[in-house]
Amino acid sequence: MIDTNQETKLPYYQFSKTDFFWPVPGFHTITSQFGKRRAPTSGASSFHSGIDIAATEGSNIYSITSGKIIFTGFKGAGGCTITMESNNITISYCHVSPNYIVDTNQIVRVGELIGNVGPRFLYGIPNNPYSYQGKPTNGATTGAHLHLTIKKDGQAVNPLDFF
Ligand SMILES: [Zn+2]
């Protein structure tokens, strides 16, 4: 139970599950679960740090909780990534559109539109090591989807525990 008089930051486990908003409404198929897996494409990790949610390119992505944007940019296997922090958790939305609609240090509210699902193929990223049949990709990805990572105190945890 949350003590509303408490001014210190609450760890995430004191939030109710209903405090979190599903990032891509209408899309609920998990194509890759959190944890150990066989890497689906070259450069993808055999430990999956988050979940993959099948979603069509251009779909809206909403903030799962309230917090502050701390990063937008191309980041390794995650491709175009938006990262936010909220108390002791950080949330990364990966393989998003490079047309960012939020900025670093921007405060966002739960359920706020923060981006769009990106394309599989992405041109114009300098030194992008990820490609498929010679075409540069939006990180290590086999198709448009949202990869969602949640870290608690720096440690990746299963995002499905939040919904
Ligand atoms: Zn993934």
Residues whose N, C-alpha, C, O or C-beta is under 5 A from the ligand:
A	BS01	ZN	I51 D52 H147
